[in-house]
Amino acid sequence: MPDEKPVQLDLFSSLTEPKGPPPAPVLNGMYYEKATDKFVSFMLGKRHYEEPARGCKHLKEWQERIKRERSI
């Protein structure tokens, strides 16, 4: 048995890189939804709260910034 060499196992050879496009980022925070004209809150990618853009009580500056930067 002194002539036997140790066997090295490659435990990660069966792992492959995922194919296709990377998954879409999970939405978190407030967004403006163009199709419904609403401000929508998302938590961990799930719709949590909706508020119509008309009659929204948030500041006009905030509404304009969200519409400009976070519209979906």
mmCIF file as gemmi writes it, N, C-alpha and C atoms, coordinates in Angstrom:
data_model
loop_
_atom_site.group_PDB
_atom_site.id
_atom_site.type_symbol
_atom_site.label_atom_id
_atom_site.label_alt_id
_atom_site.label_comp_id
_atom_site.label_asym_id
_atom_site.label_entity_id
_atom_site.label_seq_id
_atom_site.pdbx_PDB_ins_code
_atom_site.Cartn_x
_atom_site.Cartn_y
_atom_site.Cartn_z
_atom_site.occupancy
_atom_site.B_iso_or_equiv
_atom_site.pdbx_formal_charge
_atom_site.auth_seq_id
_atom_site.auth_asym_id
_atom_site.pdbx_PDB_model_num
ATOM 1 N N . MET Axp A 1 ? 0.783 -1.209 0 1 0 ? 1 A 1
ATOM 2 C CA . MET Axp A 1 ? 0 0 0 1 0 ? 1 A 1
ATOM 3 C C . MET Axp A 1 ? 0.831 1.283 0 1 0 ? 1 A 1
ATOM 4 N N . PRO Axp A 2 ? 2.095 1.263 0.26 1 0 ? 2 A 1
ATOM 5 C CA . PRO Axp A 2 ? 2.86 2.491 0.259 1 0 ? 2 A 1
ATOM 6 C C . PRO Axp A 2 ? 2.952 3.135 -1.126 1 0 ? 2 A 1
ATOM 7 N N . ASP Axp A 3 ? 2.7 2.367 -2.232 1 0 ? 3 A 1
ATOM 8 C CA . ASP Axp A 3 ? 2.8 2.929 -3.574 1 0 ? 3 A 1
ATOM 9 C C . ASP Axp A 3 ? 1.517 3.635 -4.02 1 0 ? 3 A 1
ATOM 10 N N . GLU Axp A 4 ? 0.444 3.508 -3.266 1 0 ? 4 A 1
ATOM 11 C CA . GLU Axp A 4 ? -0.829 4.131 -3.664 1 0 ? 4 A 1
ATOM 12 C C . GLU Axp A 4 ? -0.773 5.634 -3.438 1 0 ? 4 A 1
ATOM 13 N N . LYS Axp A 5 ? -1.25 6.384 -4.433 1 0 ? 5 A 1
ATOM 14 C CA . LYS Axp A 5 ? -1.299 7.844 -4.316 1 0 ? 5 A 1
ATOM 15 C C . LYS Axp A 5 ? -2.692 8.257 -3.862 1 0 ? 5 A 1
ATOM 16 N N . PRO Axp A 6 ? -2.795 9.335 -3.12 1 0 ? 6 A 1
ATOM 17 C CA . PRO Axp A 6 ? -4.124 9.783 -2.68 1 0 ? 6 A 1
ATOM 18 C C . PRO Axp A 6 ? -4.957 10.234 -3.883 1 0 ? 6 A 1
ATOM 19 N N . VAL Axp A 7 ? -6.256 10.042 -3.797 1 0 ? 7 A 1
ATOM 20 C CA . VAL Axp A 7 ? -7.184 10.432 -4.851 1 0 ? 7 A 1
ATOM 21 C C . VAL Axp A 7 ? -7.796 11.775 -4.461 1 0 ? 7 A 1
ATOM 22 N N . GLN Axp A 8 ? -7.746 12.709 -5.392 1 0 ? 8 A 1
ATOM 23 C CA . GLN Axp A 8 ? -8.331 14.016 -5.134 1 0 ? 8 A 1
ATOM 24 C C . GLN Axp A 8 ? -9.709 14.075 -5.787 1 0 ? 8 A 1
ATOM 25 N N . LEU Axp A 9 ? -10.692 14.41 -5.007 1 0 ? 9 A 1
ATOM 26 C CA . LEU Axp A 9 ? -12.055 14.506 -5.509 1 0 ? 9 A 1
ATOM 27 C C . LEU Axp A 9 ? -12.364 15.955 -5.87 1 0 ? 9 A 1
ATOM 28 N N . ASP Axp A 10 ? -13.011 16.149 -7.011 1 0 ? 10 A 1
ATOM 29 C CA . ASP Axp A 10 ? -13.446 17.483 -7.409 1 0 ? 10 A 1
ATOM 30 C C . ASP Axp A 10 ? -14.931 17.598 -7.092 1 0 ? 10 A 1
ATOM 31 N N . LEU Axp A 11 ? -15.219 18.193 -5.957 1 0 ? 11 A 1
ATOM 32 C CA . LEU Axp A 11 ? -16.609 18.271 -5.488 1 0 ? 11 A 1
ATOM 33 C C . LEU Axp A 11 ? -17.445 19.294 -6.252 1 0 ? 11 A 1
ATOM 34 N N . PHE Axp A 12 ? -16.807 20.204 -6.945 1 0 ? 12 A 1
ATOM 35 C CA . PHE Axp A 12 ? -17.542 21.274 -7.596 1 0 ? 12 A 1
ATOM 36 C C . PHE Axp A 12 ? -17.624 21.12 -9.107 1 0 ? 12 A 1
ATOM 37 N N . SER Axp A 13 ? -17.186 20.016 -9.647 1 0 ? 13 A 1
ATOM 38 C CA . SER Axp A 13 ? -17.197 19.834 -11.097 1 0 ? 13 A 1
ATOM 39 C C . SER Axp A 13 ? -18.614 19.719 -11.653 1 0 ? 13 A 1
ATOM 40 N N . SER Axp A 14 ? -19.556 19.288 -10.847 1 0 ? 14 A 1
ATOM 41 C CA . SER Axp A 14 ? -20.927 19.121 -11.339 1 0 ? 14 A 1
ATOM 42 C C . SER Axp A 14 ? -21.708 20.435 -11.342 1 0 ? 14 A 1
ATOM 43 N N . LEU Axp A 15 ? -21.196 21.459 -10.688 1 0 ? 15 A 1
ATOM 44 C CA . LEU Axp A 15 ? -21.883 22.751 -10.664 1 0 ? 15 A 1
ATOM 45 C C . LEU Axp A 15 ? -21.665 23.471 -11.982 1 0 ? 15 A 1
ATOM 46 N N . THR Axp A 16 ? -22.715 24.058 -12.499 1 0 ? 16 A 1
ATOM 47 C CA . THR Axp A 16 ? -22.612 24.807 -13.743 1 0 ? 16 A 1
ATOM 48 C C . THR Axp A 16 ? -23.144 26.214 -13.526 1 0 ? 16 A 1
ATOM 49 N N . GLU Axp A 17 ? -22.736 27.095 -14.374 1 0 ? 17 A 1
ATOM 50 C CA . GLU Axp A 17 ? -23.226 28.465 -14.316 1 0 ? 17 A 1
ATOM 51 C C . GLU Axp A 17 ? -24.673 28.492 -14.799 1 0 ? 17 A 1
ATOM 52 N N . PRO Axp A 18 ? -25.528 29.309 -14.187 1 0 ? 18 A 1
ATOM 53 C CA . PRO Axp A 18 ? -26.909 29.388 -14.67 1 0 ? 18 A 1
ATOM 54 C C . PRO Axp A 18 ? -26.947 29.97 -16.081 1 0 ? 18 A 1
ATOM 55 N N . LYS Axp A 19 ? -27.814 29.406 -16.909 1 0 ? 19 A 1
ATOM 56 C CA . LYS Axp A 19 ? -27.926 29.87 -18.289 1 0 ? 19 A 1
ATOM 57 C C . LYS Axp A 19 ? -29.102 30.818 -18.41 1 0 ? 19 A 1
ATOM 58 N N . GLY Axp A 20 ? -29.04 31.671 -19.378 1 0 ? 20 A 1
ATOM 59 C CA . GLY Axp A 20 ? -30.105 32.622 -19.623 1 0 ? 20 A 1
ATOM 60 C C . GLY Axp A 20 ? -29.819 33.95 -18.954 1 0 ? 20 A 1
ATOM 61 N N . PRO Axp A 21 ? -30.749 34.878 -19.078 1 0 ? 21 A 1
ATOM 62 C CA . PRO Axp A 21 ? -30.537 36.212 -18.501 1 0 ? 21 A 1
ATOM 63 C C . PRO Axp A 21 ? -30.576 36.148 -16.968 1 0 ? 21 A 1
ATOM 64 N N . PRO Axp A 22 ? -29.9 37.068 -16.33 1 0 ? 22 A 1
ATOM 65 C CA . PRO Axp A 22 ? -29.944 37.088 -14.865 1 0 ? 22 A 1
ATOM 66 C C . PRO Axp A 22 ? -31.352 37.433 -14.392 1 0 ? 22 A 1
ATOM 67 N N . PRO Axp A 23 ? -31.737 36.997 -13.207 1 0 ? 23 A 1
ATOM 68 C CA . PRO Axp A 23 ? -33.084 37.291 -12.718 1 0 ? 23 A 1
ATOM 69 C C . PRO Axp A 23 ? -33.282 38.796 -12.52 1 0 ? 23 A 1
ATOM 70 N N . ALA Axp A 24 ? -34.506 39.234 -12.704 1 0 ? 24 A 1
ATOM 71 C CA . ALA Axp A 24 ? -34.824 40.646 -12.534 1 0 ? 24 A 1
ATOM 72 C C . ALA Axp A 24 ? -34.663 41.034 -11.063 1 0 ? 24 A 1
ATOM 73 N N . PRO Axp A 25 ? -34.236 42.263 -10.808 1 0 ? 25 A 1
ATOM 74 C CA . PRO Axp A 25 ? -34.086 42.683 -9.415 1 0 ? 25 A 1
ATOM 75 C C . PRO Axp A 25 ? -35.44 42.726 -8.703 1 0 ? 25 A 1
ATOM 76 N N . VAL Axp A 26 ? -35.416 42.446 -7.422 1 0 ? 26 A 1
ATOM 77 C CA . VAL Axp A 26 ? -36.644 42.46 -6.622 1 0 ? 26 A 1
ATOM 78 C C . VAL Axp A 26 ? -36.963 43.908 -6.27 1 0 ? 26 A 1
ATOM 79 N N . LEU Axp A 27 ? -38.214 44.309 -6.491 1 0 ? 27 A 1
ATOM 80 C CA . LEU Axp A 27 ? -38.614 45.68 -6.212 1 0 ? 27 A 1
ATOM 81 C C . LEU Axp A 27 ? -38.818 45.887 -4.714 1 0 ? 27 A 1
ATOM 82 N N . ASN Axp A 28 ? -38.279 46.986 -4.212 1 0 ? 28 A 1
ATOM 83 C CA . ASN Axp A 28 ? -38.483 47.415 -2.831 1 0 ? 28 A 1
ATOM 84 C C . ASN Axp A 28 ? -38.635 48.923 -2.84 1 0 ? 28 A 1
ATOM 85 N N . GLY Axp A 29 ? -39.65 49.433 -2.177 1 0 ? 29 A 1
ATOM 86 C CA . GLY Axp A 29 ? -39.849 50.875 -2.081 1 0 ? 29 A 1
ATOM 87 C C . GLY Axp A 29 ? -41.043 51.346 -2.888 1 0 ? 29 A 1
ATOM 88 N N . MET Axp A 30 ? -41.128 52.661 -3.044 1 0 ? 30 A 1
ATOM 89 C CA . MET Axp A 30 ? -42.241 53.273 -3.769 1 0 ? 30 A 1
ATOM 90 C C . MET Axp A 30 ? -41.858 53.472 -5.23 1 0 ? 30 A 1
ATOM 91 N N . TYR Axp A 31 ? -42.802 53.177 -6.108 1 0 ? 31 A 1
ATOM 92 C CA . TYR Axp A 31 ? -42.639 53.345 -7.543 1 0 ? 31 A 1
ATOM 93 C C . TYR Axp A 31 ? -43.884 54.011 -8.092 1 0 ? 31 A 1
ATOM 94 N N . TYR Axp A 32 ? -43.743 54.619 -9.27 1 0 ? 32 A 1
ATOM 95 C CA . TYR Axp A 32 ? -44.898 55.164 -9.977 1 0 ? 32 A 1
ATOM 96 C C . TYR Axp A 32 ? -45.232 54.207 -11.108 1 0 ? 32 A 1
ATOM 97 N N . GLU Axp A 33 ? -46.455 53.717 -11.109 1 0 ? 33 A 1
ATOM 98 C CA . GLU Axp A 33 ? -46.899 52.786 -12.145 1 0 ? 33 A 1
ATOM 99 C C . GLU Axp A 33 ? -47.647 53.572 -13.214 1 0 ? 33 A 1
ATOM 100 N N . LYS Axp A 34 ? -47.05 53.659 -14.392 1 0 ? 34 A 1
ATOM 101 C CA . LYS Axp A 34 ? -47.617 54.473 -15.476 1 0 ? 34 A 1
ATOM 102 C C . LYS Axp A 34 ? -48.978 53.961 -15.938 1 0 ? 34 A 1
ATOM 103 N N . ALA Axp A 35 ? -49.121 52.652 -16.035 1 0 ? 35 A 1
ATOM 104 C CA . ALA Axp A 35 ? -50.347 52.063 -16.587 1 0 ? 35 A 1
ATOM 105 C C . ALA Axp A 35 ? -51.573 52.402 -15.74 1 0 ? 35 A 1
ATOM 106 N N . THR Axp A 36 ? -51.408 52.489 -14.439 1 0 ? 36 A 1
ATOM 107 C CA . THR Axp A 36 ? -52.555 52.736 -13.553 1 0 ? 36 A 1
ATOM 108 C C . THR Axp A 36 ? -52.563 54.142 -12.98 1 0 ? 36 A 1
ATOM 109 N N . ASP Axp A 37 ? -51.513 54.935 -13.235 1 0 ? 37 A 1
ATOM 110 C CA . ASP Axp A 37 ? -51.368 56.286 -12.682 1 0 ? 37 A 1
ATOM 111 C C . ASP Axp A 37 ? -51.464 56.248 -11.153 1 0 ? 37 A 1
ATOM 112 N N . LYS Axp A 38 ? -50.695 55.298 -10.557 1 0 ? 38 A 1
ATOM 113 C CA . LYS Axp A 38 ? -50.691 55.161 -9.093 1 0 ? 38 A 1
ATOM 114 C C . LYS Axp A 38 ? -49.273 55.09 -8.581 1 0 ? 38 A 1
ATOM 115 N N . PHE Axp A 39 ? -49.099 55.511 -7.335 1 0 ? 39 A 1
ATOM 116 C CA . PHE Axp A 39 ? -47.86 55.27 -6.616 1 0 ? 39 A 1
ATOM 117 C C . PHE Axp A 39 ? -48.04 53.939 -5.911 1 0 ? 39 A 1
ATOM 118 N N . VAL Axp A 40 ? -47.092 53.031 -6.115 1 0 ? 40 A 1
ATOM 119 C CA . VAL Axp A 40 ? -47.223 51.665 -5.619 1 0 ? 40 A 1
ATOM 120 C C . VAL Axp A 40 ? -46.03 51.343 -4.727 1 0 ? 40 A 1
ATOM 121 N N . SER Axp A 41 ? -46.316 50.772 -3.58 1 0 ? 41 A 1
ATOM 122 C CA . SER Axp A 41 ? -45.273 50.353 -2.658 1 0 ? 41 A 1
ATOM 123 C C . SER Axp A 41 ? -45.036 48.859 -2.83 1 0 ? 41 A 1
ATOM 124 N N . PHE Axp A 42 ? -43.753 48.469 -2.954 1 0 ? 42 A 1
ATOM 125 C CA . PHE Axp A 42 ? -43.393 47.064 -3.062 1 0 ? 42 A 1
ATOM 126 C C . PHE Axp A 42 ? -42.506 46.684 -1.878 1 0 ? 42 A 1
ATOM 127 N N . MET Axp A 43 ? -42.735 45.489 -1.366 1 0 ? 43 A 1
ATOM 128 C CA . MET Axp A 43 ? -41.878 44.928 -0.322 1 0 ? 43 A 1
ATOM 129 C C . MET Axp A 43 ? -41.481 43.533 -0.757 1 0 ? 43 A 1
ATOM 130 N N . LEU Axp A 44 ? -40.18 43.304 -0.918 1 0 ? 44 A 1
ATOM 131 C CA . LEU Axp A 44 ? -39.633 42.023 -1.369 1 0 ? 44 A 1
ATOM 132 C C . LEU Axp A 44 ? -40.292 41.552 -2.661 1 0 ? 44 A 1
ATOM 133 N N . GLY Axp A 45 ? -40.56 42.493 -3.563 1 0 ? 45 A 1
ATOM 134 C CA . GLY Axp A 45 ? -41.102 42.163 -4.863 1 0 ? 45 A 1
ATOM 135 C C . GLY Axp A 45 ? -42.61 42.008 -4.911 1 0 ? 45 A 1
ATOM 136 N N . LYS Axp A 46 ? -43.287 42.153 -3.784 1 0 ? 46 A 1
ATOM 137 C CA . LYS Axp A 46 ? -44.744 42.006 -3.756 1 0 ? 46 A 1
ATOM 138 C C . LYS Axp A 46 ? -45.402 43.359 -3.519 1 0 ? 46 A 1
ATOM 139 N N . ARG Axp A 47 ? -46.478 43.574 -4.261 1 0 ? 47 A 1
ATOM 140 C CA . ARG Axp A 47 ? -47.227 44.825 -4.133 1 0 ? 47 A 1
ATOM 141 C C . ARG Axp A 47 ? -47.821 44.907 -2.733 1 0 ? 47 A 1
ATOM 142 N N . HIS Axp A 48 ? -47.545 46.021 -2.056 1 0 ? 48 A 1
ATOM 143 C CA . HIS Axp A 48 ? -47.98 46.162 -0.679 1 0 ? 48 A 1
ATOM 144 C C . HIS Axp A 48 ? -49.084 47.208 -0.527 1 0 ? 48 A 1
ATOM 145 N N . TYR Axp A 49 ? -48.914 48.353 -1.18 1 0 ? 49 A 1
ATOM 146 C CA . TYR Axp A 49 ? -49.839 49.465 -0.979 1 0 ? 49 A 1
ATOM 147 C C . TYR Axp A 49 ? -49.926 50.264 -2.263 1 0 ? 49 A 1
ATOM 148 N N . GLU Axp A 50 ? -51.112 50.776 -2.564 1 0 ? 50 A 1
ATOM 149 C CA . GLU Axp A 50 ? -51.312 51.624 -3.742 1 0 ? 50 A 1
ATOM 150 C C . GLU Axp A 50 ? -51.928 52.942 -3.316 1 0 ? 50 A 1
ATOM 151 N N . GLU Axp A 51 ? -51.534 54.001 -4.013 1 0 ? 51 A 1
ATOM 152 C CA . GLU Axp A 51 ? -52.115 55.316 -3.756 1 0 ? 51 A 1
ATOM 153 C C . GLU Axp A 51 ? -52.298 56.02 -5.094 1 0 ? 51 A 1
ATOM 154 N N . PRO Axp A 52 ? -53.515 56.455 -5.419 1 0 ? 52 A 1
ATOM 155 C CA . PRO Axp A 52 ? -53.723 57.146 -6.698 1 0 ? 52 A 1
ATOM 156 C C . PRO Axp A 52 ? -52.875 58.408 -6.785 1 0 ? 52 A 1
ATOM 157 N N . ALA Axp A 53 ? -52.363 58.692 -7.971 1 0 ? 53 A 1
ATOM 158 C CA . ALA Axp A 53 ? -51.536 59.88 -8.156 1 0 ? 53 A 1
ATOM 159 C C . ALA Axp A 53 ? -52.367 61.148 -7.972 1 0 ? 53 A 1
ATOM 160 N N . ARG Axp A 54 ? -53.604 61.082 -8.395 1 0 ? 54 A 1
ATOM 161 C CA . ARG Axp A 54 ? -54.486 62.235 -8.183 1 0 ? 54 A 1
ATOM 162 C C . ARG Axp A 54 ? -54.927 62.231 -6.723 1 0 ? 54 A 1
ATOM 163 N N . GLY Axp A 55 ? -54.776 63.335 -6.081 1 0 ? 55 A 1
ATOM 164 C CA . GLY Axp A 55 ? -55.155 63.434 -4.684 1 0 ? 55 A 1
ATOM 165 C C . GLY Axp A 55 ? -54.1 62.9 -3.738 1 0 ? 55 A 1
ATOM 166 N N . CYS Axp A 56 ? -52.919 62.606 -4.251 1 0 ? 56 A 1
ATOM 167 C CA . CYS Axp A 56 ? -51.829 62.107 -3.413 1 0 ? 56 A 1
ATOM 168 C C . CYS Axp A 56 ? -51.405 63.214 -2.446 1 0 ? 56 A 1
ATOM 169 N N . LYS Axp A 57 ? -51.221 62.873 -1.187 1 0 ? 57 A 1
ATOM 170 C CA . LYS Axp A 57 ? -50.924 63.873 -0.159 1 0 ? 57 A 1
ATOM 171 C C . LYS Axp A 57 ? -49.43 64.143 0.008 1 0 ? 57 A 1
ATOM 172 N N . HIS Axp A 58 ? -48.583 63.42 -0.741 1 0 ? 58 A 1
ATOM 173 C CA . HIS Axp A 58 ? -47.144 63.664 -0.651 1 0 ? 58 A 1
ATOM 174 C C . HIS Axp A 58 ? -46.797 64.978 -1.342 1 0 ? 58 A 1
ATOM 175 N N . LEU Axp A 59 ? -45.639 65.527 -1.025 1 0 ? 59 A 1
ATOM 176 C CA . LEU Axp A 59 ? -45.198 66.774 -1.629 1 0 ? 59 A 1
ATOM 177 C C . LEU Axp A 59 ? -45.078 66.639 -3.146 1 0 ? 59 A 1
ATOM 178 N N . LYS Axp A 60 ? -45.375 67.729 -3.862 1 0 ? 60 A 1
ATOM 179 C CA . LYS Axp A 60 ? -45.286 67.728 -5.326 1 0 ? 60 A 1
ATOM 180 C C . LYS Axp A 60 ? -43.877 67.382 -5.792 1 0 ? 60 A 1
ATOM 181 N N . GLU Axp A 61 ? -42.861 67.889 -5.095 1 0 ? 61 A 1
ATOM 182 C CA . GLU Axp A 61 ? -41.482 67.609 -5.472 1 0 ? 61 A 1
ATOM 183 C C . GLU Axp A 61 ? -41.202 66.106 -5.39 1 0 ? 61 A 1
ATOM 184 N N . TRP Axp A 62 ? -41.7 65.469 -4.328 1 0 ? 62 A 1
ATOM 185 C CA . TRP Axp A 62 ? -41.516 64.023 -4.15 1 0 ? 62 A 1
ATOM 186 C C . TRP Axp A 62 ? -42.202 63.259 -5.283 1 0 ? 62 A 1
ATOM 187 N N . GLN Axp A 63 ? -43.446 63.652 -5.592 1 0 ? 63 A 1
ATOM 188 C CA . GLN Axp A 63 ? -44.194 62.976 -6.653 1 0 ? 63 A 1
ATOM 189 C C . GLN Axp A 63 ? -43.453 63.086 -7.989 1 0 ? 63 A 1
ATOM 190 N N . GLU Axp A 64 ? -42.966 64.26 -8.311 1 0 ? 64 A 1
ATOM 191 C CA . GLU Axp A 64 ? -42.26 64.462 -9.573 1 0 ? 64 A 1
ATOM 192 C C . GLU Axp A 64 ? -40.965 63.651 -9.628 1 0 ? 64 A 1
ATOM 193 N N . ARG Axp A 65 ? -40.247 63.596 -8.499 1 0 ? 65 A 1
ATOM 194 C CA . ARG Axp A 65 ? -38.991 62.831 -8.464 1 0 ? 65 A 1
ATOM 195 C C . ARG Axp A 65 ? -39.26 61.333 -8.635 1 0 ? 65 A 1
ATOM 196 N N . ILE Axp A 66 ? -40.289 60.809 -7.962 1 0 ? 66 A 1
ATOM 197 C CA . ILE Axp A 66 ? -40.615 59.391 -8.092 1 0 ? 66 A 1
ATOM 198 C C . ILE Axp A 66 ? -41.056 59.082 -9.519 1 0 ? 66 A 1
ATOM 199 N N . LYS Axp A 67 ? -41.868 59.935 -10.106 1 0 ? 67 A 1
ATOM 200 C CA . LYS Axp A 67 ? -42.306 59.726 -11.489 1 0 ? 67 A 1
ATOM 201 C C . LYS Axp A 67 ? -41.117 59.737 -12.446 1 0 ? 67 A 1
ATOM 202 N N . ARG Axp A 68 ? -40.154 60.588 -12.185 1 0 ? 68 A 1
ATOM 203 C CA . ARG Axp A 68 ? -38.99 60.711 -13.058 1 0 ? 68 A 1
ATOM 204 C C . ARG Axp A 68 ? -38 59.563 -12.858 1 0 ? 68 A 1
ATOM 205 N N . GLU Axp A 69 ? -37.731 59.186 -11.599 1 0 ? 69 A 1
ATOM 206 C CA . GLU Axp A 69 ? -36.656 58.246 -11.307 1 0 ? 69 A 1
ATOM 207 C C . GLU Axp A 69 ? -37.109 56.798 -11.11 1 0 ? 69 A 1
ATOM 208 N N . ARG Axp A 70 ? -38.366 56.593 -10.697 1 0 ? 70 A 1
ATOM 209 C CA . ARG Axp A 70 ? -38.779 55.227 -10.331 1 0 ? 70 A 1
ATOM 210 C C . ARG Axp A 70 ? -40.1 54.851 -10.97 1 0 ? 70 A 1
ATOM 211 N N . SER Axp A 71 ? -40.252 55.097 -12.249 1 0 ? 71 A 1
ATOM 212 C CA . SER Axp A 71 ? -41.484 54.721 -12.932 1 0 ? 71 A 1
ATOM 213 C C . SER Axp A 71 ? -41.337 53.318 -13.508 1 0 ? 71 A 1
ATOM 214 N N . ILE Axp A 72 ? -42.404 52.567 -13.41 1 0 ? 72 A 1
ATOM 215 C CA . ILE Axp A 72 ? -42.434 51.213 -13.958 1 0 ? 72 A 1
ATOM 216 C C . ILE Axp A 72 ? -43.611 51.057 -14.884 1 0 ? 72 A 1
